[in-house]
Amino acid sequence: MITAIKNNNYLVFGVLLAGSISACTSQYDKKEEVRITAKEENVIPDVEKIIYASQDYPLSLPGELTPYEEVELHAKINGFLEKIYVQRGDLVQKGQLLAELVAPEVDQQYLSDQSVQAEKGSDYLFAKQAYERLTEASKTEGAVAQIELDRAYSYMMSAKSAFESSQAGTEQSSQLKKYLKITAPFEGIITQRNLSLGALVGPGYKASIFTIAQADKLRLTVAIPEKHVAAISEDLKASFMVSSLPGKNFEAYLSRSSGILSQQNRSITLEFDVENSKGVLRGGEYAQVRLNLHRNDSSFWVSPRSIVNAQSGTFIMTLREDLIKRVPIKEGIRLDSLVEIFGNVQLGDLVLTNPSEEIKEGKINKLK
């Protein structure tokens, strides 16, 4: 009886011992599993060098072709349209007569000024002759008193001033008569004819008589965003296409720049003079412009996949001396395979090729 009890005790003890050993083994396996997992987290991530270079890159932007010169023609003085010599679409030469006005009051003023000029001219001529005769007579001692000579000189100068003033008045009215003729300020094409014969025109009327545009030379204007301004060179060449002539390329060289960023769109406007003597292009067209830009100063570039855009901001992750660091950046120019970055990076830094917010900063342990 006693022997059975002892055997049972041994059995219980054996079961307890086996359970204890099994538990210890299980705990050991879990610790080993955690240790192995920790080692896997310490594997060195994929990295590549940050590029530091001055890049050439293409830039495509919309542009606009406009006439080199374009102006609305208004009448300088009030009058009625008496004759019109051109129509919409007519090619005109510089100085060509386009229309004539009639203004009777201008003609009357001109005739009146001419009459006054003739009168004042006659008075001046008489005063001058009188002074010259007295001067000649004064050579005989005592023949002419000095005060008479002075009075004659004063009268002559007064008459001269009146004559010159009348000349100015005549020239003014003559100039007003010239304003009755509307002429072309430059060689171009009539793009608008807005009024008909008999219309009253003048400074107080908003409607222009004609609109004329230069057709043999055009301006190509392109707005360059702020981040590309540093890559503009003086000999910049633009190649462009227009929708009316698909597949045909045109070229032009930089002629002028606004030089100052626009406050409205934060860009600089470039102008390219385009020769159009054959009339192939039309002013007013939109163009797709391609520019080949070059950064004068070197900058840092990375692959787009190396950049993380998170709620906390835009950053890359660098590796230097086994230390992973998160570096906030600002993006510059974006190319097909590279992105320009600005931030606290240095030559020789390595950048993680597939970073994420889950990767923590700090020291990594190299596995042997």
C-alpha positions, 0 to 999 in steps of 0.5 A, a space after each residue: 500500500 505504501 509502495 503504491 503511494 510512493 509510485 504515485 508520487 514519483 509519477 506526479 513528480 515526473 509529470 511536473 518535471 516534464 511540464 517544467 522542462 517543456 515550459 522552459 524549452 518553449 520560453 527559450 524558443 520564444 527568446 531565440 525567435 525574438 533574437 533572430 527577428 531583432 537581427 533581421 531588423 539590423 540588416 543594412 538598407 539599400 543605399 546609393 550616393 547623392 549626386 552633386 552636379 550641374 545638370 542640363 535639362 529640357 523644359 516644355 512650356 506654353 508660349 504665345 505668338 503676338 505681332 511685334 508691333 500692334 496698335 489701335 489708330 485713333 483720331 487726334 482731333 475731332 472730325 468726321 470720317 470723309 474718306 477711307 482707303 483701306 479694308 480689313 486684311 490690306 497690307 500697308 506701308 509705313 506712312 501710307 494714307 489710310 483715311 481722311 477726316 473733315 473738320 471745317 473749324 480746323 481749316 478756318 483756324 488755319 486760314 485765320 492764322 495765316 492772315 495774322 502771320 502775314 500782317 505781323 510779318 508786314 509790321 516787322 518788315 516795316 519796323 526793321 526798315 525804319 530802324 535801318 534807315 535811322 541807323 544809317 542817318 545817325 551816322 551824321 552827327 546830330 541828325 538823329 537823337 539817340 532816344 529816337 534810335 532806341 525807340 525804333 529798335 524797341 519797336 522793331 524787336 516788338 514787331 519781330 516777337 509778334 511775327 514769330 508768335 504768329 508763325 508758331 500759331 500758323 504752324 500749330 494750325 497747320 499741324 492740326 490739319 495734318 491730323 486730319 489725315 490718318 497714316 500707317 505708323 509702320 508696315 503691317 496689316 489692317 486687322 480691324 476696321 471699326 468705323 464707317 464714313 461719316 462717323 464722328 471721331 476724336 479724343 473723346 471717342 473710345 472706338 478706334 478707326 483701325 487696328 494695324 499689326 506688324 506681320 513680318 516679325 513676331 514676338 514669342 513670349 514665355 513665362 518661366 517659373 521661379 525655380 528655373 530662372 537660374 538656368 536661363 542663359 543669354 544665348 538661350 534657344 527656343 524651339 516651338 510648334 503651333 497647332 495650325 502647323 503640326 509636326 513643323 518646328 520653328 526656332 528663335 533665340 532669346 531677345 530680351 527678359 523682364 528681369 524681375 519676377 512677376 508678383 502675380 505668377 512668380 515668373 520671369 517673361 522671356 521674349 524671342 523675336 521670330 522672323 516671319 517674312 514669308 508669313 507662315 506664322 500668324 500672330 495670336 497663336 499659342 505655341 508649345 515651347 521647348 527650352 534646353 536649360 543649364 544650371 550654372 551652379 551644381 546642386 544635389 540630386 536624388 532618385 524620386 523613390 528616395 523622397 518621402 512625402 509625409 504629413 510631417 513634411 518632405 524628407 530623405 533618409 541619409 546614411 553616414 558612418 552607420 547612422 541613419 538620419 532623417 533630413 527635411 528637404 525642399 524639391 527643386 527641378 524634377 526630371 524623369 529619373 532625378 529630383 533636385 533637393 535642397 537641405 542639410 546634405 553633404 558630399 559623400 552622403 548616402 541616401 536610402 533608396 526605399 525609405 519610409 516613415 517606419 524606419 527609425 533614426 539611429 545607429 545600425 548594427 552590421 552583421 558579420 
